[in-house]
Amino acid sequence: MCGIVGVIGTNVAAPILYEALRRLEYRGYDSAGIATLVNGHIERRRAEGKLVNLGAALERAPLSGTTGIGHTRWATHGAPTEGNAHPHGTALVSIVHNGIIENHAELRAELEAEGQVFTTETDTETVAQLVDRNLRAGMAPREAAHAALGRLHGAYAIAMIFAGHAELMIGARHGAPLVVGFGEDEMFLGSDSLALSPLTRRIAYLRDGDWVVVSRTGAEMFDPEGCAVPFEIRRTALAGGSIGKDGYRHYMDKELHEHPLVIGQTLRRMIDPATRRVVMPPLPFDLATIPRATITACGSAFYAGLLGRHWLESEARLPVDADVASELRYRDAPLAPGGLALLISQSGETADTLAALRALRAGGQHILSVLNVPESSMARDSDMVLETVAGPEICVASTKAFTAQLSVLACLAIATGRARGSLTAERELELVQALLDLPGKAAELFDLRADIQRAAAIVAEARDVLYLGRGAYFPVALEGALKLKEISYIHAEAYAAGEMKHGPIALIDRTVPVVAIAPSGRLFGKTASNLQEARARGGRLLAFTDAEGAAGLRGIVEAMVVLPEADAFTAPILHSIAVQMLAYEVALLKGTDVDQPRNLAKSVTVE
């Protein structure tokens, strides 16, 4: 969600902050702003909408000063206006904030009663006014910030600067990520290492609840009580040039084309090419004795988890529950002692999934996370991490991270099946070979673009679309519908194909396309029958299938995309890429903002 960046150095801060904010655009935002210290005074520039609007404001009225903070805001409290854009503050302090201050109304009432004057609708301004009051009461900046942090309830990452203190920046985190960057005679704060990657490769992560005092030459970290705490400076693997479009029209187009590479890179981490076996890192628990697993995640990551559940149950014979993370922590469901909690997240900072992780740990579960950011909060709170090798994913709508997650989950299912004795050596070799064939088959999908564009032309005319799938293809249908909603703004719903006649069929007429994920296999006949039912009601039918399935669908569907032949184990991954490609082509026809859809955020760090 919101992006934070801060700098103390010897160069003019505003251009550095602006470029760092550009690297945080992928998180999703609706306004942006920068504040710097100019001759000891705080000055700021803010703008509603895209970052280019802030750039124009800086061109009209440049900011000098070598100490500053910047922010891209995803609105929670207050409309996405220039007035509500960060940084917020007073003549004494300026603050940027990611998260939600849950007790802001109570604090605001207290502060207004004491004469503090608010000018915005945001919860963030409460923090600035609290610090301002402490400063006016005679506290030094460090004491004023520490006292204010002790009053806050909720999730936050905060960076603040102070009038008259060009060598001081204070940051804090509670439930939302914040990193410190170490340069040569300059220091940085950022929401993540990607924002700082052109500036420094040396970073340190604040632990949850800690706060940091940053000067031009170093940093001191403290716990909530104000006691100094040690920290580790790490080298991040991110490179400064890793987010270019490389000639593609959109980041999403680039990231779709990176599917074969990402799948291959991820599989190379988990498969021994000599033995053709899945190789797991040493685990602090025994997969053979796990009584039950619980999968939880949000959005596309949850749909990856649903397909992972299918594989773990069918190949490893492990009972699996699956819940969206925002629901799991409130269900108070009984958990099997010694069970496995499998959490999935691209960023490793998803607030709902982090909260579910803590609930599952409290329930005595082993914690295994599938993540794309090995230095993330979830990684540090897990017993073990299986890393996806997707690289930075800039488009808000997840594509390559999704298939990387599926690749890891497929390998985990194989390893679990071997450990539990449910897979023969011959079956394991078959499944591994299917995975090794996957990158090449994924590359073949881009030869089908014309067929996908023909299907897209039908979907683009619709206001409502139904996606259908059975078994392993129901999660694929869910992913297809989500992608269409996210980037084309067309209402889409996914159903297990057998459920269509239990209600959704009432919606079907000539204006409602029905997109079926229907390759050949034991469930093909059932899905084909469901499509006949939709056709009888006037629905416009589109299908993703394979050559054998295509033979059975001719004369039934209006448009068809025939995917390369693939093993039934890996075919759902290919179909996932194909439905993502369909959403992209529809969005092109609709003319929407593909990479930064309205109202969405990449890293959702509020509940």
C-alpha positions in Angstrom: 0.0 0.0 0.0 1.3 3.5 0.9 5.0 4.0 0.1 7.5 5.7 2.4 10.9 7.0 1.7 13.3 9.3 3.6 16.8 10.6 3.1 19.5 12.4 5.0 22.6 13.2 3.0 24.7 15.8 1.2 22.7 16.0 -2.1 19.4 17.8 -2.7 16.8 15.4 -1.4 13.7 16.0 -3.5 15.0 14.4 -6.8 16.2 11.4 -4.8 12.9 11.1 -3.0 10.9 11.5 -6.2 12.8 8.6 -8.0 12.4 6.4 -4.9 8.7 7.1 -4.9 8.6 6.1 -8.6 9.9 2.7 -7.6 7.1 2.5 -5.0 4.3 3.2 -7.6 3.7 -0.6 -7.9 2.2 -0.6 -4.4 -0.8 1.4 -5.6 -1.6 5.0 -4.6 -3.9 7.9 -5.3 -1.8 10.9 -4.1 1.9 11.7 -3.4 4.0 14.3 -1.6 7.5 15.3 -0.5 8.7 17.5 2.4 12.2 18.7 3.0 14.1 21.0 5.4 14.9 24.2 3.7 17.1 26.5 5.7 15.8 24.8 8.8 12.1 25.2 7.9 9.8 22.4 6.6 8.5 22.9 3.1 6.4 20.4 1.2 4.8 19.7 -2.2 1.8 17.5 -2.7 -0.4 16.4 -5.5 -3.6 14.4 -6.1 -3.4 11.5 -8.6 -0.3 10.1 -10.3 3.3 10.8 -9.4 3.7 12.9 -12.5 1.5 15.5 -11.0 3.9 15.8 -8.0 6.7 16.0 -10.5 4.9 19.0 -12.2 4.5 20.7 -8.8 8.2 20.3 -8.1 9.1 21.8 -11.5 6.9 24.8 -10.7 8.3 25.2 -7.2 11.5 23.2 -6.6 12.4 22.1 -3.1 16.0 22.4 -1.9 17.3 20.8 1.3 19.3 17.6 1.9 16.9 16.0 4.4 13.4 15.0 3.5 10.6 12.4 3.4 8.3 11.3 0.6 5.1 9.3 0.4 2.6 7.7 -2.0 -0.8 7.5 -0.4 -3.5 4.8 -0.7 -6.5 6.5 0.9 -8.0 5.0 4.0 -9.2 7.9 6.2 -10.3 10.9 4.0 -10.7 11.3 0.3 -7.7 11.1 -2.1 -7.2 14.9 -2.3 -4.2 17.1 -2.2 -5.2 18.3 1.2 -5.2 14.8 2.6 -2.0 13.8 0.8 1.1 13.1 2.9 3.4 14.5 4.3 1.3 15.8 7.2 2.5 18.0 10.0 3.0 21.4 11.5 5.7 24.0 11.5 7.7 21.8 13.9 7.3 18.3 12.5 6.4 16.5 9.2 5.3 12.9 9.0 4.6 10.2 6.5 2.7 7.1 7.5 1.6 3.7 6.2 -1.1 1.8 8.0 -4.1 2.8 10.2 -4.1 4.5 13.6 -7.0 2.8 15.2 -7.4 5.2 18.1 -7.1 8.3 16.0 -10.6 9.6 16.9 -9.9 9.4 20.6 -6.5 11.1 20.3 -7.9 13.8 18.0 -10.6 14.7 20.4 -8.0 15.0 23.2 -5.7 17.1 21.1 -8.4 19.4 19.8 -9.5 20.0 23.4 -6.0 21.1 24.2 -5.9 23.6 21.3 -4.2 21.6 18.5 -5.7 22.6 15.1 -6.3 19.9 12.6 -6.5 20.6 8.8 -7.1 17.2 7.3 -9.5 14.2 7.6 -6.7 11.7 8.0 -5.7 9.5 10.9 -2.0 10.3 10.2 -2.4 13.9 11.2 -3.2 12.8 14.7 0.4 11.5 15.0 1.9 14.8 13.8 -0.3 16.8 16.2 0.7 14.5 19.0 4.4 15.0 18.4 3.8 18.7 17.9 2.1 19.0 21.3 5.0 17.2 22.9 7.5 19.5 21.2 5.7 22.6 22.3 5.7 21.2 25.9 9.5 21.3 25.8 10.4 17.8 24.8 13.4 17.2 22.4 12.4 15.6 19.1 13.6 12.1 20.2 11.5 12.2 23.4 8.5 13.8 21.7 8.5 11.0 19.1 8.9 8.2 21.6 6.2 9.6 23.8 3.8 9.9 20.8 4.5 6.3 19.6 3.5 5.0 23.0 0.0 6.4 22.5 -0.7 4.8 19.2 -2.8 1.7 18.6 -2.9 0.0 15.2 -0.6 -0.8 12.4 1.9 1.7 11.2 5.2 2.5 9.6 6.2 6.1 10.2 9.0 8.5 9.1 9.3 12.0 10.5 11.6 15.1 10.2 11.8 18.1 12.5 12.3 21.8 11.8 15.7 23.0 12.8 17.2 19.4 12.9 18.7 18.7 9.5 20.7 15.8 10.9 17.7 13.9 12.3 15.0 11.6 11.0 13.0 9.2 13.1 11.2 6.0 11.9 9.0 3.5 13.6 7.2 0.3 12.7 4.3 -1.7 14.2 2.7 -4.2 11.8 3.9 -2.5 8.6 7.4 -2.8 7.2 10.1 -0.2 7.3 13.8 -0.6 6.4 16.9 1.5 7.0 19.4 2.0 4.2 23.1 2.7 4.9 25.0 4.8 2.4 28.3 6.7 2.3 27.7 9.9 4.4 23.9 9.5 3.7 21.1 7.4 5.2 17.7 6.3 4.1 14.3 5.0 5.2 12.0 3.1 2.9 8.9 0.9 2.9 10.9 -1.8 1.2 14.4 -2.5 -0.2 13.1 -2.0 -3.8 12.6 1.7 -3.2 16.2 2.0 -1.9 17.9 -0.4 -4.4 19.5 2.3 -6.6 20.7 4.1 -3.5 22.2 1.4 -1.3 22.5 -2.4 -1.1 23.0 -2.3 2.7 19.8 -2.4 4.7 18.5 -3.2 8.1 15.0 -4.2 9.0 13.2 -2.8 12.0 11.6 -5.4 14.2 7.9 -5.1 15.0 7.5 -2.4 17.7 11.0 -0.9 17.3 11.8 2.7 16.3 15.0 4.2 14.9 16.8 7.5 15.1 18.7 8.2 11.9 21.5 10.7 11.3 23.6 11.3 8.2 26.3 8.9 9.5 24.3 6.0 11.1 21.3 4.8 13.0 20.3 3.8 16.5 17.4 1.4 17.1 15.2 1.2 20.2 12.5 -1.1 21.6 9.1 0.3 22.7 10.5 1.0 26.1 13.3 3.1 24.7 16.1 0.6 25.3 18.8 0.3 22.6 18.5 -2.9 20.5 21.1 -4.5 18.2 20.4 -4.8 14.5 22.0 -6.6 11.5 22.9 -4.8 8.3 22.2 -7.1 5.3 23.0 -6.9 1.7 19.9 -7.0 -0.5 20.0 -8.8 -3.8 17.9 -6.3 -5.6 19.6 -4.4 -8.4 18.9 -0.8 -9.2 17.9 -1.6 -12.9 15.6 -4.4 -12.1 12.3 -2.7 -12.7 12.5 -1.4 -16.3 9.8 -2.4 -18.9 12.5 -3.6 -21.3 10.5 -2.3 -24.3 7.2 -3.9 -23.3 4.1 -1.7 -23.4 3.2 -2.4 -19.7 4.9 -4.1 -16.7 2.1 -6.6 -16.9 3.0 -7.6 -20.4 6.6 -7.9 -19.4 5.8 -10.0 -16.4 3.5 -12.2 -18.4 6.4 -12.9 -20.7 8.6 -13.7 -17.7 6.5 -16.7 -16.7 8.7 -19.3 -18.4 11.9 -17.8 -16.9 10.4 -17.4 -13.4 9.0 -21.0 -13.4 12.4 -22.3 -14.5 14.3 -20.3 -11.9 12.0 -21.4 -9.1 12.1 -25.1 -10.2 15.9 -24.9 -10.3 15.9 -24.1 -6.6 13.8 -27.1 -5.8 14.7 -29.9 -8.3 18.0 -31.8 -8.5 18.6 -32.1 -12.3 20.8 -35.2 -11.8 18.4 -37.2 -9.8 15.2 -35.6 -11.1 13.9 -35.4 -7.5 12.5 -32.5 -5.5 15.1 -31.4 -2.9 13.7 -29.6 0.2 15.8 -27.5 2.6 16.2 -29.0 6.1 12.8 -28.6 7.8 12.4 -28.2 11.5 9.5 -30.6 11.4 8.8 -34.0 9.7 6.5 -33.9 6.7 5.8 -37.6 7.2 4.1 -37.1 10.6 2.1 -33.9 9.9 -1.5 -34.7 10.8 -3.2 -31.9 8.9 -2.3 -28.7 7.1 -4.0 -25.3 7.0 -3.4 -23.1 4.0 -4.1 -19.4 4.3 -3.4 -16.3 2.1 -5.2 -13.4 0.4 -6.2 -12.7 -3.2 -4.3 -14.6 -5.9 -2.1 -16.1 -3.3 -5.1 -17.8 -1.8 -6.1 -19.2 -5.2 -2.6 -20.6 -5.5 -3.2 -22.2 -2.1 -6.4 -23.8 -3.3 -4.6 -25.5 -6.1 -1.8 -26.4 -3.7 -4.5 -28.0 -1.5 -5.6 -30.1 -4.5 -2.1 -31.3 -5.1 -1.3 -32.0 -1.4 -4.5 -34.0 -1.0 -4.4 -35.9 -4.3 -0.6 -36.6 -4.4 0.5 -36.5 -0.8 -2.8 -37.7 0.8 -2.5 -35.0 3.4 -5.8 -33.5 4.7 -5.8 -29.8 4.1 -8.0 -26.9 5.2 -8.0 -23.6 3.4 -9.2 -20.2 4.5 -8.7 -16.6 3.4 -6.4 -15.0 6.0 -8.9 -12.3 6.9 -11.4 -14.9 8.0 -9.1 -17.6 9.5 -8.0 -15.6 12.6 -11.6 -14.9 13.6 -13.0 -18.4 13.2 -11.4 -19.9 16.3 -11.2 -23.2 14.4 -9.8 -26.3 16.2 -6.3 -27.0 15.0 -4.6 -30.4 15.0 -1.6 -30.4 17.4 1.6 -30.3 15.5 -0.2 -29.4 12.3 1.4 -27.5 9.4 0.4 -23.9 8.6 1.2 -23.0 5.0 1.1 -19.3 4.3 1.5 -17.7 0.9 2.3 -14.1 0.1 4.2 -12.2 -2.7 5.4 -9.4 -0.4 5.6 -11.2 2.9 4.0 -8.1 4.4 0.3 -8.8 3.8 -1.3 -7.6 7.1 -4.2 -10.2 7.1 -1.8 -13.1 6.4 0.7 -11.9 9.1 -2.2 -11.8 11.6 -3.2 -15.3 10.6 0.4 -16.5 10.9 0.5 -15.3 14.5 -2.9 -16.9 15.3 -1.7 -20.2 13.8 1.5 -20.1 15.7 -0.4 -19.5 18.9 -2.4 -22.6 17.9 0.7 -24.8 18.0 1.2 -25.1 14.2 4.5 -25.4 12.4 4.9 -22.3 10.1 6.0 -22.7 6.5 5.7 -19.7 4.2 5.9 -19.4 0.5 7.3 -15.9 -0.2 9.0 -13.8 -2.9 10.8 -11.5 -0.3 13.1 -13.6 1.9 13.8 -10.6 4.2 10.1 -9.8 4.8 8.2 -9.8 8.1 6.5 -13.1 7.4 9.9 -14.7 6.6 11.3 -13.6 10.0 8.2 -15.0 11.8 8.2 -18.4 10.0 9.9 -21.7 10.9 10.9 -22.2 7.3 10.5 -20.2 4.0 10.2 -21.6 0.5 11.3 -18.8 -1.8 9.7 -18.0 -5.1 12.2 -16.6 -7.5 9.9 -14.2 -9.3 12.0 -11.0 -8.9 10.3 -7.7 -8.4 6.7 -7.7 -9.6 5.7 -4.1 -10.4 2.2 -4.5 -11.9 -0.3 -4.4 -9.1 -2.2 -7.4 -10.5 0.0 -10.5 -9.7 1.0 -12.7 -12.6 4.5 -14.3 -12.5 4.5 -14.4 -8.7 1.3 -16.5 -8.9 2.9 -19.1 -11.1 6.1 -19.1 -9.0 3.9 -19.9 -6.0 2.2 -22.7 -7.9 5.6 -24.1 -8.9 6.8 -24.1 -5.2 3.5 -25.7 -4.0 3.7 -28.4 -6.7 7.2 -29.3 -5.5 6.1 -29.3 -1.9 3.3 -31.7 -2.8 5.7 -34.0 -4.4 8.2 -33.9 -1.4 5.3 -34.4 1.0 4.0 -37.3 -0.9 7.4 -38.9 -1.0 7.8 -38.4 2.8 4.4 -39.9 3.5 4.9 -42.8 1.2 2.0 -42.0 -1.0 4.1 -41.5 -4.1 6.0 -44.2 -5.9 9.4 -43.4 -7.3 8.0 -43.8 -10.8 5.1 -41.4 -10.1 7.5 -38.9 -8.6 9.7 -39.0 -11.7 6.6 -38.4 -13.9 5.5 -35.4 -11.9 9.0 -33.9 -11.8 9.4 -34.4 -15.6 6.0 -32.6 -16.1 7.3 -29.7 -14.0 10.6 -29.6 -16.0 8.6 -29.5 -19.2 6.5 -26.6 -18.0 8.7 -23.5 -18.9 8.9 -24.6 -22.5 5.2 -25.1 -22.7 4.5 -21.8 -21.0 6.6 -20.1 -23.7 4.3 -21.7 -26.4 1.3 -19.8 -25.0 2.5 -16.5 -26.5 1.9 -18.1 -29.9 -1.8 -18.2 -29.0 -2.2 -14.4 -28.7 -4.5 -14.0 -31.7 -6.9 -16.6 -30.4 -6.9 -15.0 -26.9 -7.5 -11.6 -28.6 -10.6 -13.0 -30.4 -12.0 -14.2 -27.0 -11.1 -10.8 -25.5 -13.2 -9.0 -28.1 -16.2 -10.8 -26.8 -15.5 -10.3 -23.1 -14.7 -6.6 -23.6 -18.3 -5.9 -24.6 -19.8 -7.4 -21.4 -20.7 -5.9 -18.1 -20.8 -9.3 -16.4 -18.8 -12.5 -17.0 -19.0 -16.0 -15.5 -15.9 -18.2 -15.2 -16.4 -22.0 -14.7 -13.9 -24.7 -13.7 -13.9 -28.1 -12.0 -11.5 -29.7 -9.6 -8.0 -28.2 -10.1 -9.4 -25.8 -12.6 -11.8 -24.1 -10.2 -8.9 -22.1 -8.6 -7.9 -21.2 -12.2 -11.4 -19.9 -12.8 -11.2 -17.8 -9.6 -7.8 -16.4 -10.7 -9.2 -15.5 -14.2 -12.2 -13.7 -12.8 -10.1 -11.8 -10.3 -7.7 -10.6 -13.0 -10.5 -9.5 -15.2 -12.1 -7.5 -12.4 -8.8 -6.0 -11.3 -7.6 -4.6 -14.6 -10.6 -4.2 -16.9 -13.2 -3.3 -14.2 -15.7 -5.8 -15.7 -17.7 -7.6 -13.1 -16.7 -11.3 -13.1 -17.5 -14.2 -10.9 -16.1 -17.7 -10.8 -18.0 -20.8 -9.9 -17.3 -24.5 -9.6 -18.9 -25.6 -12.8 -21.4 -27.9 -11.1 -22.7 -24.9 -9.1 -23.8 -22.9 -12.1 -27.2 -24.5 -12.1 -27.7 -23.7 -8.4 -28.2 -20.0 -8.9 -25.8 -18.3 -11.4 -27.6 -19.8 -14.4 -30.4 -17.2 -13.7 -27.9 -14.5 -14.9 -27.1 -16.1 -18.2 -28.3 -14.5 -21.4 -26.8 -13.3 -24.7 -25.0 -10.4 -22.9 -23.2 -12.7 -20.4 -20.1 -14.5 -21.7 -19.2 -17.8 -19.9 -15.5 -18.6 -19.8 -14.8 -22.2 -19.2 -11.5 -23.7 -18.2 -12.2 -27.2 -19.7 -9.3 -29.3 -20.7 -9.7 -33.0 -21.4 -9.7 -35.4 -18.5 -12.1 -37.3 -16.2 -14.2 -34.2 -15.4 -14.4 -32.9 -19.0 -17.8 -34.5 -19.8 -19.3 -32.9 -16.7 -18.0 -29.4 -17.6 -19.1 -29.9 -21.2 -22.6 -30.6 -20.0 -22.6 -27.5 -17.9 -21.7 -25.5 -21.0 -24.6 -27.0 -22.9 -26.9 -25.8 -20.1 -25.4 -22.3 -20.5 -25.7 -22.4 -24.3 -29.4 -23.4 -24.0 -29.9 -20.1 -22.1 -28.3 -18.0 -24.8 -24.9 -17.6 -23.1 -21.8 -16.7 -25.2 -19.4 -19.5 -24.5 -15.6 -19.3 -24.5 -13.3 -22.1 -23.6 -9.7 -22.7 -22.6 -8.9 -26.4 -23.4 -6.5 -28.7 -25.1 -6.6 -30.5 -28.4 -8.6 -33.5 -27.1 -11.0 -31.2 -25.3 -11.4 -28.9 -28.4 -12.7 -31.9 -30.4 -15.5 -32.3 -27.9 -16.4 -28.5 -27.7 -16.6 -27.7 -31.4 -20.1 -26.6 -32.2 -20.8 -25.7 -28.5 -18.5 -22.7 -27.9 -18.1 -19.5 -29.8 -14.4 -19.0 -29.2 -11.7 -21.4 -28.1 -8.1 -21.2 -27.0 -6.3 -24.5 -27.5 -3.4 -24.8 -25.1 -0.3 -27.1 -25.6 -0.6 -30.7 -24.3 0.5 -31.0 -20.8 0.4 -33.5 -17.9 -2.8 -33.2 -15.9 -0.6 -32.3 -12.9 0.9 -29.1 -14.5 -1.9 -28.2 -16.9 -3.6 -25.9 -14.4 -0.5 -23.7 -14.3 -0.6 -23.2 -18.1 -4.3 -22.4 -17.9 -3.6 -19.8 -15.2 -1.2 -18.0 -17.5 -3.8 -18.1 -20.3 -6.6 -16.6 -18.3 -4.2 -13.8 -17.1 -3.4 -13.1 -20.8 -7.1 -12.9 -21.5 -7.6 -10.3 -18.8 -4.6 -8.3 -20.2 -6.1 -8.3 -23.7 -9.5 -7.2 -22.4 -7.9 -4.4 -20.5 -6.1 -3.2 -23.6 -9.4 -3.0 -25.5 -11.1 -1.2 -22.6 -8.2 1.3 -22.3 -7.8 1.0 -18.5 -4.7 1.6 -16.5 -3.3 -2.0 -16.6 -0.3 -1.6 -14.3 -2.0 0.6 -11.6 -5.7 -0.2 -11.5 -7.9 2.2 -9.6 -8.4 1.6 -5.8 -5.9 -1.3 -5.7 -2.6 -1.7 -3.8 0.2 -4.2 -4.4 1.3 -4.8 -0.8 -1.8 -4.7 1.4 -0.4 -3.7 4.8 -3.7 -2.8 6.5 -6.5 -5.1 7.6 
